[in-house]
């Protein structure tokens, strides 16, 4: 089909050359005829060697290669967009997680500060209670020492007074009365 179209176009193009020569066109001394024969021979060789088919195949192959490259470029672009979306999503997740970590750390720091305040208050209260206890103990100890000393002084003074004023018979009566009094209190 291509061959027929090529020949028809060639003869259509050659007709003006034939009309311009005014003489024998099919003679070899006519340069237009020689050029026409050379052109037809050239076209025939091209058709015989199937150059239009080879050119068409090369163009089709090139078009297919370009189509594959475009498809690959589209696929790579889609993959890049998917990866970009994935990284953006991961970045948002990491940002959210960082915010949660910071918020948790602030809450823990606040709780730790409150706990430290409570522990400090409890420690101060315990130390105050221990100090008050020591003061009460010291007061009780001092009172006991004062009483003991007062009792010792009173006993010593009473002993001196009694020994100077009492006779042996009166002392024995007092001792018997004290023993009876202790016996009555114990039973």
QUIHUTA-V986880 format. One record per residue. RES is the residue in one letter. PHI is phi in whole degrees, 0 to 359 (* if undefined). PSI is psi in radians with two decimals (none if undefined). Layout:
# QUIHUTA-V986880
((RES/PHI/PSI) (RES/PHI/PSI))
This chain:
# QUIHUTA-V986880
((X/*/-0.76) (X/295/-0.66) (X/297/-0.77) (X/296/-0.75) (X/295/-0.72) (X/297/-0.74) (X/293/-0.72) (X/297/-0.73) (X/294/-0.64) (X/295/-0.83) (X/294/-0.61) (X/294/-0.65) (X/287/-0.51) (X/280/-0.36) (X/298/-0.65) (X/295/-0.59) (X/293/-0.65) (X/294/-0.71) (X/290/-0.53) (X/282/-0.44) (X/287/-0.61) (X/74/-0.03) (X/228/-2.59) (X/289/2.20) (X/270/-0.58) (X/273/0.31) (X/267/2.61) (X/284/-0.24) (X/277/-0.11) (X/275/2.02) (X/293/-0.55) (X/297/-0.72) (X/294/-0.71) (X/294/-0.75) (X/297/-0.73) (X/298/-0.79) (X/298/-0.74) (X/296/-0.72) (X/295/-0.76) (X/295/-0.67) (X/296/-0.76) (X/298/-0.81) (X/296/-0.71) (X/298/-0.75) (X/297/-0.76) (X/300/-0.72) (X/289/-0.64) (X/294/-0.74) (X/281/-0.08) (X/63/0.75) (X/296/-0.74) (X/299/-0.66) (X/294/-0.72) (X/295/-0.76) (X/297/-0.75) (X/298/-0.72) (X/294/-0.75) (X/296/-0.73) (X/295/-0.72) (X/297/-0.74) (X/298/-0.74) (X/296/-0.74) (X/297/-0.72) (X/296/-0.72) (X/298/-0.75) (X/296/-0.71) (X/298/-0.74) (X/295/-0.72) (X/296/-0.71) (X/296/-0.75) (X/297/-0.73) (X/295/-0.70) (X/295/-0.71) (X/297/-0.78) (X/298/-0.75) (X/295/-0.68) (X/296/-0.78) (X/297/-0.71) (X/295/-0.72) (X/296/-0.71) (X/295/-0.69) (X/297/-0.77) (X/295/-0.72) (X/299/-0.79) (X/298/-0.71) (X/297/-0.79) (X/294/-0.66) (X/296/-0.73) (X/296/-0.76) (X/295/-0.66) (X/296/-0.71) (X/296/-0.73) (X/297/-0.75) (X/294/-0.70) (X/297/-0.77) (X/297/-0.74) (X/295/-0.71) (X/298/-0.73) (X/297/-0.71) (X/295/-0.70) (X/296/-0.76) (X/296/-0.76) (X/297/-0.75) (X/296/-0.73) (X/296/-0.69) (X/295/-0.77) (X/298/-0.76) (X/295/-0.68) (X/295/-0.73) (X/296/-0.78) (X/296/-0.70) (X/295/-0.69) (X/295/-0.76) (X/296/-0.71) (X/295/-0.70) (X/296/-0.71) (X/298/-0.77) (X/296/-0.74) (X/296/-0.72) (X/296/-0.75) (X/298/-0.77) (X/297/-0.74) (X/297/-0.74) (X/296/-0.74) (X/298/-0.72) (X/296/-0.74) (X/293/-0.68) (X/296/-0.75) (X/296/-0.72) (X/295/-0.71) (X/295/-0.76) (X/297/-0.66) (X/296/-0.74) (X/294/-0.69) (X/296/-0.76) (X/296/-0.71) (X/295/-0.74) (X/295/-0.72) (X/299/-0.80) (X/296/-0.70) (X/294/-0.73) (X/295/-0.75) (X/299/-0.71) (X/295/-0.74) (X/296/-0.73) (X/296/-0.76) (X/296/-0.80) (X/300/-0.75) (X/294/-0.68) (X/296/-0.71) (X/295/-0.76) (X/299/-0.75) (X/294/-0.74) (X/295/-0.72) (X/294/-0.71) (X/295/-0.77) (X/294/-0.76) (X/296/-0.65) (X/296/-0.75) (X/295/-0.76) (X/294/-0.81) (X/292/-0.72) (X/293/-0.51) (X/278/-0.54) (X/258/-0.48) (X/266/2.61) (X/265/3.07) (X/295/-0.65) (X/291/-0.72) (X/292/-0.63) (X/295/-0.69) (X/294/-0.65) (X/296/-0.76) (X/296/-0.69) (X/295/-0.77) (X/296/-0.66) (X/293/-0.70) (X/294/-0.66) (X/292/-0.73) (X/296/-0.70) (X/295/-0.75) (X/294/-0.71) (X/296/-0.66) (X/289/-0.64) (X/287/-0.58) (X/283/-0.52) (X/258/none))
